[in-house]
């Protein structure tokens, strides 16, 4: 297994409005992007598992070729700015993505 950090330039989360968070995985280059995408190692199901949310709370899951990126938008657990919400900009919500491991047998 190889950790996702070996394949990406940027791993981040950001505010996508009061009820959504966008997750970005921007790969090092087009070759890496294509290999990871083709491998099927990163799926909506994996994102749901990492964030402990139902798949229906993943609003978008898009492989964005032009940016060599995977962009996913998920439901915020607590609306931005609400009582008990501690990350208005959603800038600290990418940590679960660091748990992505790419199996060696996927040909990467």
C-alpha positions in Angstrom: 0.0 0.0 0.0 1.1 3.5 -0.8 -0.3 6.6 0.9 -2.1 9.1 -1.2 0.5 11.8 -0.2 2.9 10.1 -2.6 0.6 10.9 -5.6 -0.8 14.4 -4.9 0.6 18.0 -4.9 -2.4 19.3 -3.0 -4.8 17.8 -0.5 -7.3 20.3 0.8 -10.8 21.1 1.9 -12.7 24.4 1.5 -15.9 26.1 2.1 -18.6 25.4 -0.6 -21.4 27.4 1.1 -23.1 27.1 4.5 -24.1 23.4 3.9 -21.3 22.0 1.9 -17.5 21.3 1.9 -15.4 20.7 -1.2 -12.5 18.2 -1.0 -9.7 18.5 -3.5 -7.0 16.0 -4.4 -4.7 17.5 -7.0 -2.4 15.0 -8.5 1.3 15.6 -9.3 1.0 15.2 -13.0 -1.4 13.9 -15.7 0.2 10.4 -15.7 -0.4 10.0 -12.0 -3.9 11.4 -12.3 -4.7 8.9 -15.0 -3.3 5.9 -13.1 -5.1 6.7 -9.9 -8.4 7.3 -11.8 -8.1 4.1 -13.8 -7.2 2.1 -10.7 -10.6 2.6 -9.1 -9.0 2.9 -5.7 -10.8 6.2 -4.8 -14.6 6.0 -4.9 -17.6 7.7 -3.5 -17.9 4.7 -1.1 -14.4 5.4 0.2 -15.1 9.1 0.7 -18.3 8.1 2.6 -16.4 5.7 4.8 -13.6 8.2 5.5 -16.0 10.9 6.5 -18.5 8.5 8.2 -21.4 9.8 6.1 -24.0 8.2 3.9 -23.3 8.2 0.2 -26.3 10.4 -0.4 -24.4 13.1 1.5 -21.8 13.2 -1.3 -23.2 15.8 -3.7 -20.4 15.7 -6.3 -17.6 13.3 -7.1 -15.9 14.5 -10.3 -12.6 13.5 -11.9 -11.4 16.8 -13.4 -8.9 16.0 -16.2 -8.0 19.6 -17.0 -6.8 20.2 -13.4 -5.5 16.6 -12.8 -7.8 16.6 -9.8 -10.6 14.7 -8.0 -13.1 17.1 -6.6 -15.8 16.0 -4.2 -18.5 18.0 -2.4 -20.0 16.7 0.8 -22.6 17.8 3.2 -21.4 19.7 6.2 -22.1 18.0 9.5 -23.1 21.3 11.0 -24.0 24.4 8.9 -21.2 27.0 8.6 -21.4 29.6 11.4 -23.9 27.6 13.4 -23.5 27.0 17.2 -21.0 24.2 17.7 -19.4 24.6 14.3 -15.7 25.2 14.6 -14.3 25.6 11.1 -16.3 28.2 9.1 -14.0 28.1 6.1 -13.8 24.2 6.2 -10.0 24.6 5.8 -9.3 21.8 8.3 -11.7 19.1 7.0 -9.3 17.4 4.7 -7.5 15.3 7.4 -9.5 12.0 6.7 -8.1 12.1 3.1 -4.7 11.4 4.5 -5.9 7.9 5.3 -6.3 6.9 1.6 -4.0 4.0 0.8 -3.5 2.9 -2.8 -3.0 -0.8 -3.2 0.2 -1.8 -5.0 -1.7 -4.3 -7.1 -3.7 -1.5 -8.7 -0.7 -1.0 -10.9 0.4 2.4 -9.6 
